[in-house]
């Protein structure tokens, strides 16, 4: 099965300077730089239409923090979105 091609975004494309990214985009960039396999999960949070910028930051931070705890429900990006108010 062919891998789905990932759409480029400011936080993912590698072209934008880190300093030019918002704080939320910087967190997203850091996560996918550290763990490329998490790009679809990060994109789900970043592209969520139910979150405002502050909620998006909460969801991303919760998701990132949950990666070190296998029992944390926020490892699921949909749960992180819901818990952030989305």
Secondary structure, DSSP 8 states (H G I E B T S, - for coil): ---------TTTSS-S-GGGS-HHHHHHHHHHHH-GGGHHHHHHHHT-TT--HHHHHHHHHHHHHHTT-TT-GGGSHHHHHHHTT-
